[in-house]
Amino acid sequence: MDKNIAGISGQYTRSNNDYNQPDDSASSSMHGRYRHATVRQWGHPPRTAPEHNEFYHYSAACSSQPLLRRSVNPPQDFNSLIKQEIMDDLMSKSGCFGHRYDGRHHGQYASSIKKYTSAAKRPLNQAEQSQLMRLLQNFTATRSWNWRSLTTTLHSFTSAGVFTPYNPTDERVKHTQVALLSTLLDAIIFKCSQKPHTRDIDAQGVVNLLWAMAKLVDSGQEQTTELNEAVAALLPHMNTQKDQFNAQGVANLLWAMAKLMEGERERSLGLNEAVAALLPHVNAQKANFKPQEIANLLCAMAKLVNNGQEQTPEFKQTVAALLLLVNVQKTNFKPQEITNLLWAMAKLVNNGQEQTPGFKQTVAALLLFVNAQKTNFKPQEIANLLWAIAKLVDNGQEQTPELKEAVAALLFLVNAQKTNFQPQGITNLLWAMAKMVDNGKERTTVFNEAVVGLLPQVNAQKANFTPQGIANLLWAMGKLLDNGQERTTEFNEAVLGLLPHVNPQRANFKPQEIVNLLWAMAKLVDSGQEQTPELNEAVTVLLHHVNAQKDQFTSQGIANLLWAMAKIGELIELNVVTSTFESLVYRISNNPQLSQPDISMSLWGVMVCCARLSLASNTNNINVLEKHMNDLFTRLENTFPDNERDQSILAQAAVWLGRTCAVVPHYPTNISKTQVDFRDQLQSCIPSLRIEEEKSLNSLPPVDLLLPDHKLVIEVQGPFHYVGGDFKTRKGSTLLKIALLQKSGFEVIEIPITMLLSQDLMKPCIDKITTRIGIPPQGHGSVSLKRSWADATYVTADNGRQPSDHGYLTVEEHSGEQTGKPGRKRKKNSQ
């Protein structure tokens, strides 16, 4: 859910050196730049290109005055950087020198673009990039360029945002970006392949190039074969030059390895080996790292682990050394660095980092500085901090005073800056708040204000969320509802704004995101989410992708999917449910790694699927699913569940399988006024009829009304029993209860509560029951209903089921308009 959260800020370097140290948020202090050397002039050059061993003569057209010193010095005005005469001059020099041109003037020009963005403290915006690309159509790197020209040009252009893809991108701009990058990468690959005596590769250039290539991936450039080849060509030089890297270089290289590993799929570039070679240099240089470099290193380590890097003893030793440095330098970290450190520590813990006393001490120290510097955090940093704290809490961080104060301060800032958050920040914030409240965080006034303030921002920016963002947002909203969040107008608008974006993005959702989305939709449906075409369509397209990606889901993901599909009930077609269950459940029923909650959710889901098949008289697939149900029952029983939910599931599974169960679950009861009125009316009509209320049969959830002499159960179904409260589409828990009662030998009559709002509406229901049990009315047939109905009209709907041999009877609804507010009856039917 958090994979794209930024660990290192996207600020730009501010060095005035042409050949500088790449770092996302600090100025460079490295030596070395191109000298503005005066070129010796000779007579007229030959008209044809010289041979390789000829002495090249400069022409008068090749000015001896350095290009950039003449054009822009210093480059403050962007318009002065995009004059055609600059490119004409570069083309002239390249043409004059031919294949002996070393690219120095092109490198100087690229450096001037970076200096402009460094001074502006931002990358090129889309308009600037487009203007620049018109000028760069003929800016071509060649294999004759020297190492410094290549490294300066690629690093400067990357740092300045020349290659950053904007959306939408003009095709001309994209074409120029691709062509320019291709010529640079080709020249770099060629340079790396030359024999040692003909190349001029140095350690600083290796750092700059690997950083630039990682930054390209980080900014959204496709990780092409050519880019991978360039990385692969550089890695051996990184290894041979590893003793030459200073502290800042080591930090930047590890960040680059982490970012490239994030994008690289096949793990074929040798990045793991490169990381292993760098780790000893982190330990060797630990006394020389500055606060920002410590923060960047820990972020890199966290990214590496998140992308599959093995936590070797050397890796753990490096993390421990860096954590010690954090404690030593804790008073020197800036707000952004505090953010990055807590983000990194949360990521490490999420991937198995042990929370040692030293680790906890570091977290506590940083949290103190969060509160002390609360006015200095930017919106993105606020979002990342709350995400990090939520993640730490989710992994066992100890509801401490420093943590509580930090959360309260950050929530206040969320509300104050609510209009300043970008889509990623909004996603992280709502996810973090949902996670915290799920872990017991009190929903204070400031917490509620922060949630309420962010919801309109979701709707306002709905078109800008990534697939991961959509999945995380809907998950967060489902989790907030699960923990008592009110379904306000703003909440509903946010949900309805996001749902239409699920279908267009369907091909981009990863397996975990599909799980989160279906789980969220089940929670939304469970809390009364209205059925809309967008909701139905979203569920349908996501289930299609479940079948297509069935081999890619984790065991926990499968458990959540089974639970979600079961919860939504009749909203999903039975054949879709059956095929999906069969394709998933076999993968987990014998999985030894399955946790107790996953076993419980899976068992409940399989039971609901069997219930649907049973009610539809479709027994073809039940036997296969019952075998899995039996296996899951045995495993849950052996864990000795001590919570009411799991005990209830265990008892219900025992009834279905005909097995004994040691636990007797406790079920709370909730009798609605409508149910009482109907019972009294039925009793008045048939005084001799024995009626029991809220009776638990065979350790199953209590039934509303039981006629024991006739083995007949009457269930008064409120809107909670139906998807979207439509009184047609039953939820999974409703279906399971009916099927289990049938298994126990009872016949079930379901009466939607909208059919019991007055005596006139009750009469046809009672007539049906008396006909069914064969006892004519014996009393005066009416009771005085003293209920005062609110002035509201409710749409009634027949649930569409006629009496059948399926073992249940539904009562048809009386036609005509009715008024009154139906009692909302909500009982724990399990899950």
C-alpha positions in Angstrom: 0.0 0.0 0.0 2.9 2.2 0.5 5.3 1.2 -2.1 5.5 4.5 -3.9 6.0 6.7 -0.9 9.0 8.9 -1.4 12.0 8.1 0.7 14.3 10.8 -0.6 12.9 14.2 -1.6 13.0 15.4 -5.2 14.8 18.7 -4.5 17.6 19.7 -6.8 21.3 20.2 -6.3 22.6 23.7 -6.0 26.3 23.2 -6.8 27.8 25.7 -9.2 30.3 23.0 -10.4 29.8 21.6 -13.9 31.0 18.2 -12.6 29.2 17.8 -9.3 28.0 15.3 -6.8 24.5 14.2 -7.4 22.3 14.5 -4.3 18.6 15.0 -4.2 18.5 17.6 -1.5 21.9 19.0 -0.7 24.4 21.2 -2.5 27.6 19.6 -3.8 31.0 20.3 -2.6 33.0 18.3 -5.0 36.0 19.6 -7.0 36.5 19.6 -10.6 34.9 21.4 -13.5 35.7 22.0 -17.1 38.3 24.7 -17.5 37.3 27.4 -19.9 40.4 26.9 -21.9 41.3 29.1 -24.8 41.5 27.3 -28.1 44.5 27.8 -30.2 43.5 29.0 -33.7 45.1 27.6 -36.8 44.7 28.3 -40.5 41.8 27.2 -42.6 40.8 23.6 -42.0 40.6 21.0 -44.7 37.2 20.6 -46.3 37.0 16.9 -45.5 37.1 15.2 -42.2 40.7 14.5 -41.1 42.1 11.0 -40.6 42.4 9.8 -37.0 46.1 10.6 -36.8 45.9 14.0 -38.5 46.3 17.2 -36.4 43.0 18.9 -36.4 42.9 22.6 -37.3 40.3 24.9 -35.8 38.7 27.3 -38.2 37.8 30.9 -37.6 34.2 29.8 -37.3 35.1 27.9 -34.2 35.2 30.7 -31.7 37.9 30.7 -29.1 35.6 32.3 -26.6 33.9 29.8 -24.3 30.3 29.4 -25.4 28.5 29.7 -22.1 30.7 32.4 -20.8 29.6 34.5 -23.7 25.9 33.4 -23.8 24.7 33.2 -20.1 26.9 33.8 -17.1 25.3 33.2 -14.7 22.2 31.7 -16.2 19.3 33.5 -14.4 17.0 34.0 -17.3 15.6 30.9 -19.0 14.9 32.7 -22.3 18.7 33.4 -22.5 19.3 29.7 -22.5 17.1 28.9 -25.5 18.4 31.3 -28.1 18.9 29.6 -31.4 22.4 31.2 -31.7 23.5 29.0 -28.8 22.6 25.8 -30.7 24.1 27.2 -33.9 27.3 27.8 -32.0 27.3 24.2 -30.6 26.6 22.8 -34.0 29.4 24.9 -35.5 31.9 23.6 -33.0 30.8 20.0 -33.3 31.1 20.3 -37.1 34.4 22.1 -37.0 36.1 19.5 -34.8 34.4 16.5 -36.4 35.0 13.2 -34.8 37.7 14.7 -32.5 35.2 17.0 -30.8 35.1 16.0 -27.1 31.7 17.4 -26.3 32.9 19.9 -23.7 30.8 22.8 -25.0 27.7 20.6 -25.0 28.5 19.6 -21.4 28.9 23.2 -20.4 25.5 24.1 -21.9 23.8 21.2 -20.1 25.4 22.3 -16.9 24.0 25.8 -17.4 20.4 24.3 -17.6 21.0 22.6 -14.3 22.3 25.8 -12.7 19.1 27.5 -13.8 16.9 24.9 -12.1 19.1 24.8 -9.0 18.8 28.6 -8.7 15.0 28.3 -9.2 14.9 25.4 -6.7 12.7 23.3 -9.0 13.0 21.2 -12.2 11.9 22.6 -15.6 8.2 22.9 -15.8 6.4 21.5 -18.8 6.4 24.7 -20.8 10.1 25.2 -20.3 10.8 21.7 -21.2 8.8 22.0 -24.4 10.7 25.2 -25.4 14.0 23.6 -24.6 13.2 20.5 -26.7 12.7 22.6 -29.8 16.3 23.7 -29.4 17.7 20.3 -28.6 16.4 18.5 -31.6 19.9 18.5 -33.1 21.7 18.1 -29.8 23.5 14.8 -30.4 26.1 13.1 -28.3 28.7 11.0 -30.2 31.2 8.4 -29.2 34.0 10.9 -29.6 32.9 12.8 -26.5 35.1 12.4 -23.5 34.0 10.9 -20.2 33.5 14.2 -18.4 31.3 15.6 -21.2 29.1 12.5 -21.1 28.7 12.4 -17.3 28.1 16.2 -17.0 25.5 16.2 -19.8 23.5 13.2 -18.6 23.7 14.2 -15.0 22.8 17.9 -15.6 19.9 17.2 -17.9 18.5 14.5 -15.6 18.8 16.7 -12.5 17.2 19.6 -14.3 14.2 17.5 -15.4 14.9 17.6 -19.1 13.9 13.9 -19.4 11.0 14.0 -16.9 7.9 12.7 -18.7 4.9 15.0 -18.2 1.3 13.9 -18.7 0.2 14.5 -21.4 3.4 14.7 -23.3 3.7 16.2 -26.7 4.9 13.5 -29.2 7.6 15.9 -30.5 9.0 16.4 -27.0 8.9 12.7 -26.3 10.6 11.9 -29.6 13.4 14.4 -28.8 13.8 13.0 -25.3 14.1 9.5 -26.5 16.6 10.4 -29.3 18.8 12.5 -27.0 18.9 9.9 -24.2 19.7 7.2 -26.7 22.7 8.9 -28.1 24.0 9.6 -24.5 23.5 6.0 -23.4 25.1 4.6 -26.6 28.2 6.8 -26.0 28.5 5.8 -22.4 28.2 2.1 -23.2 30.9 2.5 -25.9 33.1 4.4 -23.5 32.8 1.7 -20.8 33.8 -1.0 -23.3 37.1 0.7 -24.3 40.4 -0.6 -23.3 41.8 0.9 -20.1 44.5 3.0 -21.7 42.0 4.8 -24.0 39.3 5.6 -21.5 39.2 8.3 -18.8 36.6 6.8 -16.5 36.8 8.1 -12.9 34.9 7.3 -9.7 33.0 10.6 -9.6 31.7 10.0 -13.1 30.5 6.5 -12.2 28.6 8.0 -9.2 27.0 10.7 -11.3 26.0 8.4 -14.1 24.5 5.7 -11.9 22.7 8.4 -9.9 21.3 9.9 -13.1 20.1 6.6 -14.5 18.4 5.8 -11.2 16.8 9.3 -11.2 15.5 8.6 -14.8 13.7 5.6 -13.5 12.5 7.5 -10.4 11.0 10.3 -12.6 9.0 7.8 -14.7 11.3 7.1 -17.6 10.9 3.5 -19.0 13.6 1.2 -17.9 14.6 0.3 -21.5 17.0 -2.4 -22.6 19.5 0.4 -23.5 19.3 1.9 -20.1 19.8 -1.5 -18.5 22.8 -2.1 -20.8 24.3 1.2 -19.7 23.8 0.2 -16.0 25.4 -3.2 -16.6 28.3 -1.5 -18.4 28.9 0.8 -15.4 28.7 -1.7 -12.6 32.2 -3.3 -13.3 33.7 0.1 -13.2 32.0 0.8 -9.9 33.6 -2.3 -8.5 37.1 -1.4 -9.7 36.8 2.2 -8.4 35.1 1.3 -5.1 38.1 2.4 -3.0 37.9 5.9 -4.6 34.3 6.7 -3.4 33.9 9.3 -0.7 31.1 9.2 1.9 28.7 11.2 -0.2 29.5 9.0 -3.3 28.7 5.8 -1.3 25.4 7.3 -0.1 24.4 8.3 -3.6 25.4 4.9 -5.1 23.4 2.9 -2.6 20.4 5.1 -3.3 20.9 4.5 -7.0 21.1 0.7 -6.5 17.9 0.8 -4.5 16.0 2.8 -7.1 17.3 0.7 -10.0 16.4 -2.5 -8.2 12.9 -1.1 -7.7 12.4 -0.8 -11.4 14.4 -3.8 -12.6 12.3 -6.9 -13.0 14.6 -9.8 -13.8 17.4 -9.0 -11.2 19.8 -9.7 -14.0 22.0 -6.6 -13.9 24.2 -7.7 -10.9 22.7 -5.1 -8.6 22.7 -7.4 -5.5 26.4 -8.0 -6.0 27.1 -4.3 -6.4 25.2 -3.6 -3.1 27.3 -6.3 -1.3 30.5 -4.7 -2.6 29.4 -1.2 -1.3 28.3 -2.2 2.2 31.8 -2.5 3.6 32.5 1.0 2.5 29.5 2.3 4.4 31.0 0.9 7.6 34.4 2.1 6.7 33.2 5.7 6.0 30.6 5.9 8.8 32.5 8.6 10.7 32.4 10.9 7.6 28.7 10.9 6.8 26.8 14.1 7.2 23.2 14.1 8.6 21.6 14.2 5.2 23.8 11.3 3.9 22.9 9.2 6.9 19.2 9.8 6.1 19.7 9.0 2.5 21.6 5.8 3.3 18.9 4.5 5.6 16.3 5.3 3.0 18.4 3.4 0.4 18.7 0.4 2.8 15.0 0.5 3.4 14.3 0.5 -0.4 16.7 -2.3 -1.0 15.0 -4.5 1.5 11.6 -3.6 0.2 12.8 -4.6 -3.3 14.0 -8.1 -2.2 17.6 -7.5 -1.0 18.6 -10.2 1.4 19.3 -9.0 5.0 22.7 -10.6 5.3 24.8 -10.1 8.5 26.8 -7.4 6.7 23.5 -5.7 5.8 22.2 -5.8 9.4 25.6 -4.6 10.7 25.4 -1.6 8.3 21.9 -0.7 9.5 22.9 -0.9 13.1 25.9 1.4 12.5 23.7 3.9 10.8 21.1 3.9 13.6 23.9 4.6 16.0 24.9 7.6 13.9 21.3 8.8 14.0 21.4 8.9 17.8 24.7 10.6 17.8 23.7 13.4 15.4 20.0 13.5 16.3 20.1 17.3 17.0 21.4 18.1 13.5 18.7 16.6 11.3 16.4 19.0 9.3 12.7 18.4 9.0 13.0 16.6 5.7 15.8 14.4 7.0 13.7 13.5 10.1 10.9 12.5 7.7 13.1 10.4 5.6 14.6 8.7 8.7 11.3 7.7 10.2 10.1 6.6 6.7 13.1 4.4 6.3 12.8 2.9 9.8 9.1 2.1 9.2 10.0 0.4 5.9 12.8 -1.6 7.6 10.5 -2.8 10.4 7.8 -3.7 7.8 10.4 -6.0 6.2 11.5 -7.8 9.3 13.9 -5.4 11.1 14.1 -6.3 14.7 12.9 -3.5 17.0 16.0 -3.6 19.3 16.3 -1.2 22.3 18.6 0.9 20.1 16.0 1.1 17.4 13.2 2.1 19.8 15.5 4.7 21.3 16.2 6.2 17.9 12.4 6.4 17.1 11.7 8.0 20.4 14.4 10.6 19.8 13.2 11.5 16.3 9.6 11.8 17.5 10.6 14.4 20.0 12.0 16.5 17.1 8.8 16.0 15.1 6.9 17.9 17.8 9.7 20.5 18.2 9.8 21.3 14.4 6.2 20.8 13.6 5.8 24.2 12.0 8.6 23.5 9.5 7.2 20.4 7.8 5.9 20.6 4.3 2.7 18.8 3.1 4.6 15.9 1.6 6.7 15.5 4.8 3.6 15.6 7.0 2.0 12.8 4.9 5.1 10.7 5.0 5.6 11.2 8.7 2.1 10.1 9.5 2.5 7.1 7.2 5.7 6.1 8.9 4.2 6.4 12.4 1.2 4.4 11.4 3.5 1.7 9.9 5.6 1.6 13.1 2.5 1.3 15.2 1.2 -1.5 12.9 4.4 -3.4 13.6 4.3 -3.1 17.3 5.7 0.3 18.2 4.5 1.2 21.7 -0.4 4.0 21.8 4.2 6.6 24.0 3.8 10.3 25.0 6.2 11.3 22.3 4.3 9.4 19.7 0.9 10.7 20.8 2.2 14.3 20.8 3.7 13.9 17.4 0.5 12.4 15.9 -1.6 15.2 17.5 0.7 17.9 16.1 0.7 16.3 12.6 -3.1 15.9 12.5 -3.5 19.6 13.4 -1.2 20.4 10.4 -3.2 18.1 8.1 -6.3 20.1 8.9 -4.5 23.4 8.5 -2.9 22.5 5.2 -5.6 20.2 3.7 -5.8 22.1 0.4 -2.0 21.8 -0.2 -1.7 18.0 -0.4 -1.0 16.3 -3.7 -2.8 13.0 -4.6 0.0 10.8 -3.2 0.0 12.8 0.1 -3.8 12.5 0.4 -3.6 8.7 -0.2 -0.8 8.3 2.4 -2.7 10.4 5.0 -6.0 8.6 4.8 -4.2 5.2 4.7 -2.2 6.2 7.8 -5.2 7.5 9.7 -7.2 4.3 8.9 -4.3 2.2 10.0 -3.9 4.1 13.3 -7.6 3.9 14.2 -7.5 0.2 13.3 -4.7 -0.2 15.9 -6.6 1.5 18.6 -5.9 5.2 18.0 -8.6 7.3 19.6 -10.8 9.2 17.1 -10.3 12.6 18.7 -11.8 15.8 17.5 -8.7 16.7 15.6 -8.6 13.3 14.0 -12.2 13.6 12.8 -11.5 17.1 11.5 -8.5 15.8 9.5 -10.5 13.0 7.9 -13.5 15.3 7.1 -11.1 17.9 5.7 -9.4 15.5 3.4 -12.5 13.8 1.9 -13.4 16.8 -0.4 -9.8 16.8 -1.6 -10.2 13.1 -2.7 -13.2 14.1 -4.8 -11.6 17.2 -6.2 -8.4 15.3 -7.3 -10.1 12.0 -8.2 -8.7 12.0 -11.8 -5.1 12.2 -10.6 -4.8 9.2 -8.4 -2.7 6.2 -9.5 -4.0 2.7 -9.5 -2.2 2.1 -6.2 -3.7 5.3 -4.9 -7.2 4.3 -5.8 -6.8 0.9 -4.1 -5.3 2.4 -1.0 -7.9 5.2 -0.7 -10.8 2.8 -1.0 -9.1 0.4 1.5 -8.7 3.3 3.9 -12.3 4.4 3.6 -13.5 0.9 4.1 -11.3 0.6 7.2 -12.5 3.9 8.6 -16.1 2.8 8.2 -15.2 -0.4 10.0 -14.0 1.6 12.9 -17.0 3.9 13.2 -16.5 6.6 10.6 -19.8 8.3 9.8 -21.0 8.0 6.2 -21.3 11.7 5.5 -22.2 13.4 2.2 -18.5 14.1 1.7 -17.6 10.4 2.4 -20.2 9.2 -0.1 -19.1 11.7 -2.7 -15.5 10.6 -2.3 -16.4 6.9 -2.8 -18.6 7.6 -5.8 -15.9 9.8 -7.3 -13.3 7.0 -7.1 -15.4 4.0 -8.3 -15.6 5.1 -11.9 -11.8 5.1 -12.1 -11.5 1.5 -11.2 -12.7 0.1 -14.6 -10.5 2.3 -16.8 -7.4 1.4 -14.7 -8.3 -2.3 -14.4 -5.3 -3.5 -16.4 -2.9 -1.6 -14.1 -3.9 -3.0 -10.7 -1.4 -5.4 -9.1 -2.6 -8.5 -7.2 -2.3 -6.8 -3.8 -4.3 -3.8 -5.0 -7.0 -6.1 -6.4 -7.3 -7.7 -3.0 -7.4 -4.3 -1.2 -10.1 -3.0 -3.7 -12.4 -6.1 -3.3 -11.9 -6.0 0.5 -12.8 -2.3 0.5 -15.9 -2.8 -1.6 -17.1 -5.6 0.7 -16.7 -3.3 3.7 -18.5 -0.5 1.8 -21.3 -2.8 0.9 -21.4 -4.1 4.5 -21.9 -0.6 5.8 -24.8 0.2 3.4 -23.0 1.4 0.2 -25.6 2.1 -2.4 -25.5 -0.3 -5.4 -24.5 1.8 -8.4 -23.5 0.7 -12.0 -20.0 1.8 -11.2 -19.8 -0.4 -8.1 -21.2 -3.5 -9.9 -18.9 -2.9 -12.9 -15.9 -2.5 -10.6 -16.6 -5.8 -8.8 -17.1 -7.6 -12.1 -13.9 -6.4 -13.7 -11.8 -7.0 -10.6 -13.0 -10.6 -10.3 -12.0 -11.2 -13.9 -8.5 -10.1 -13.0 -8.6 -12.4 -9.9 -9.0 -15.4 -12.2 -6.3 -14.1 -14.6 -3.8 -13.6 -11.8 -4.7 -16.4 -9.5 -1.2 -17.7 -9.1 0.2 -14.3 -8.0 -1.9 -13.8 -4.8 -0.4 -14.4 -1.4 -2.1 -16.7 1.1 -3.3 -13.7 3.1 -4.5 -12.1 -0.1 -6.5 -15.2 -1.0 -8.1 -15.3 2.4 -9.2 -11.7 2.0 -10.5 -12.4 -1.4 -12.6 -15.4 -0.3 -14.0 -13.3 2.6 -14.8 -10.3 0.4 -16.5 -12.3 -2.3 -18.6 -14.1 0.3 -19.5 -10.9 2.1 -20.8 -9.3 -1.1 -23.2 -12.2 -1.5 -25.7 -12.3 -4.3 -24.2 -9.2 -6.0 -21.8 -11.6 -7.7 -23.2 -14.2 -10.1 -23.1 -17.7 -8.6 -21.0 -19.2 -11.5 -18.4 -16.5 -11.1 -18.2 -17.1 -7.3 -17.9 -20.9 -7.8 -15.2 -20.8 -10.5 -13.2 -18.2 -8.5 -13.4 -20.1 -5.2 -12.4 -23.3 -6.8 -9.4 -21.7 -8.4 -8.2 -20.1 -5.2 -9.1 -22.2 -2.2 -7.0 -25.2 -3.2 -3.9 -23.0 -2.9 -4.4 -22.3 0.8 -6.3 -25.1 2.4 -3.1 -27.1 3.0 -0.7 -24.1 3.3 1.2 -24.5 6.6 1.9 -20.8 6.8 -1.7 -19.7 7.0 -2.4 -17.6 10.1 -5.4 -18.1 12.4 -7.2 -15.0 11.0 -6.6 -16.2 7.5 -7.9 -19.7 8.3 -11.0 -18.2 9.9 -11.7 -15.8 6.9 -11.2 -18.6 4.4 -13.4 -21.0 6.3 -16.2 -18.5 6.5 -15.9 -17.7 2.8 -16.0 -21.3 1.8 -19.1 -21.8 3.9 -20.9 -18.9 2.2 -20.0 -20.3 -1.2 -21.4 -23.7 -0.2 -24.5 -22.0 1.2 -25.2 -20.3 -2.2 -24.8 -23.6 -4.0 -27.1 -25.3 -1.5 -29.8 -22.7 -1.8 -29.6 -22.9 -5.6 -29.9 -26.8 -5.4 -26.5 -26.9 -7.1 -24.7 -29.8 -5.4 -22.2 -30.5 -8.2 -19.4 -28.4 -6.6 -20.3 -28.6 -2.9 -18.4 -31.9 -2.2 -15.1 -30.4 -3.4 -15.5 -27.3 -1.3 -16.7 -29.3 1.7 -13.4 -31.2 1.7 -11.5 -27.8 1.9 -14.0 -26.7 4.6 -13.3 -29.8 6.7 -9.5 -29.2 6.4 -9.9 -25.6 7.4 -12.2 -26.5 10.3 -9.7 -28.9 11.7 -6.9 -26.3 11.5 -9.0 -23.6 13.2 -10.1 -26.0 15.9 -6.5 -26.9 16.7 -5.6 -23.2 17.2 -8.2 -22.9 20.1 -9.6 -19.6 19.1 -10.5 -17.3 22.0 -12.4 -14.6 20.2 -16.1 -14.6 19.6 -15.9 -14.2 15.8 -13.7 -17.3 15.3 -15.7 -19.3 17.8 -18.9 -18.5 15.9 -17.3 -19.5 12.6 -16.1 -22.7 14.2 -19.6 -23.6 15.5 -21.3 -22.9 12.2 -18.7 -25.0 10.3 -19.4 -27.8 12.8 -23.1 -27.7 12.0 -22.5 -27.7 8.3 -20.1 -30.7 8.5 -22.0 -32.6 11.1 -19.0 -32.5 13.5 -18.9 -31.8 17.2 -17.6 -28.5 18.4 -16.2 -27.8 21.9 -17.0 -24.1 21.8 -20.4 -22.5 22.4 -20.4 -19.0 21.1 -22.2 -16.1 22.7 -24.4 -14.0 20.4 -25.7 -10.6 21.4 -29.4 -10.0 20.6 -31.2 -6.9 19.3 -35.0 -6.9 19.0 -36.5 -4.2 16.7 -39.8 -2.6 17.5 -41.1 -3.8 14.1 -40.3 -7.4 15.1 -42.1 -7.0 18.4 -45.2 -5.6 16.7 -45.3 -8.4 14.2 -44.9 -11.1 16.9 -47.8 -9.5 18.8 -50.0 -9.4 15.7 -49.2 -13.0 14.9 -49.9 -14.1 18.5 -53.1 -12.1 18.5 -54.3 -13.9 15.4 -53.3 -17.4 16.6 -53.4 -17.3 20.4 -52.5 -21.0 20.7 -49.4 -20.7 18.6 -46.1 -21.2 20.5 -43.7 -18.4 19.5 -40.1 -18.2 20.8 -37.9 -15.1 20.2 -34.2 -14.7 19.6 -33.5 -18.4 20.0 -30.1 -19.8 19.2 -30.5 -23.2 17.5 -27.6 -25.6 17.5 -25.1 -22.9 18.5 -26.1 -20.8 15.4 -26.8 -17.1 15.5 -30.3 -16.4 17.1 -33.3 -16.5 14.9 -35.9 -13.7 15.1 -39.0 -15.9 15.7 -39.3 -19.6 16.1 -42.4 -21.7 15.8 -41.0 -24.8 17.6 -44.1 -27.0 17.0 -43.7 -26.6 13.3 -39.9 -26.3 13.0 -40.4 -23.0 11.2 -38.2 -20.0 11.5 -39.3 -16.4 10.7 -36.5 -14.0 9.9 -37.5 -10.3 9.8 -34.9 -9.0 7.4 -33.8 -5.3 7.7 -31.9 -3.4 5.1 -28.6 -4.6 6.7 -29.3 -8.1 5.4 -29.2 -6.9 1.8 -26.5 -5.3 -0.5 -27.2 -1.6 -0.6 -30.4 -2.1 1.4 -32.3 -3.1 -1.8 -34.3 -5.9 -0.1 -33.4 -8.1 -3.1 -29.7 -8.9 -3.1 -28.8 -10.9 0.1 -25.4 -10.6 1.7 -23.3 -13.6 2.4 -24.0 -13.7 6.2 -27.8 -13.8 5.4 -27.4 -16.6 2.9 -25.2 -18.6 5.3 -27.7 -18.4 8.2 -30.6 -19.5 6.0 -28.6 -22.5 4.6 -27.4 -23.6 8.1 -30.9 -23.5 9.5 -32.0 -25.7 6.6 -29.2 -28.1 7.4 -30.5 -28.2 10.9 -33.9 -29.2 9.7 -35.8 -25.9 9.9 -37.8 -24.2 7.2 -37.2 -20.5 6.9 -39.6 -17.6 6.0 -37.8 -14.3 5.2 -39.9 -11.2 5.5 -38.4 -7.8 4.5 -39.0 -5.3 7.2 -40.7 -2.9 4.7 -43.6 -5.3 4.6 -44.3 -5.0 8.3 -44.7 -1.2 8.7 -48.5 -1.3 9.3 -51.3 -3.7 10.1 -52.5 -3.7 6.5 -49.1 -4.7 5.3 -48.8 -7.4 8.0 -52.0 -9.1 7.1 -50.9 -10.9 3.9 -47.7 -12.0 5.7 -49.8 -13.5 8.5 -52.2 -15.1 6.1 -49.2 -16.8 4.4 -47.9 -18.2 7.7 -51.3 -19.5 8.8 -51.7 -21.2 5.5 -48.3 -22.7 5.8 -48.8 -24.2 9.3 -52.5 -25.1 8.6 -53.9 -23.2 11.6 -56.7 -20.7 10.8 -56.8 -17.4 12.7 -58.3 -17.9 16.2 -58.3 -14.4 17.7 -59.8 -11.1 16.7 -57.0 -10.6 14.2 -55.6 -7.3 15.1 -53.6 -5.5 17.8 -53.3 -1.9 18.6 -50.1 -0.6 17.1 -49.0 2.5 19.0 -46.0 3.2 16.9 -45.6 6.7 15.5 -44.2 6.6 12.0 -42.0 9.3 10.7 -43.1 11.1 7.6 -41.0 9.4 5.0 -41.8 7.2 2.0 -39.8 4.0 1.4 -39.7 2.2 -1.9 -40.9 -1.4 -1.5 -39.7 -4.2 -3.6 -40.5 -7.8 -4.0 -37.5 -9.9 -3.3 -38.3 -11.9 -6.4 -38.4 -15.4 -4.8 -41.5 -17.6 -5.0 -42.1 -20.6 -2.7 -40.0 -23.5 -3.8 -38.6 -26.8 -2.8 -35.3 -25.2 -1.7 -36.4 -25.3 1.9 -37.3 -21.6 2.4 -40.4 -19.5 1.8 -40.5 -15.8 1.1 -43.5 -13.7 1.6 -44.6 -11.5 -1.3 -44.9 -7.8 -0.7 -48.3 -6.1 -0.6 -48.7 -3.6 -3.4 -49.3 0.0 -2.7 -47.5 2.9 -1.1 -46.5 2.8 2.5 -44.9 5.3 4.8 -42.8 5.0 7.9 -39.2 4.4 8.8 -38.2 0.7 8.9 -36.4 -0.4 12.0 -32.8 -1.1 11.3 -32.1 -4.4 12.7 -28.4 -5.5 12.8 -27.4 -8.8 14.3 -24.1 -10.6 14.3 -24.7 -13.4 11.9 -20.9 -14.0 12.0 -18.5 -12.0 9.9 
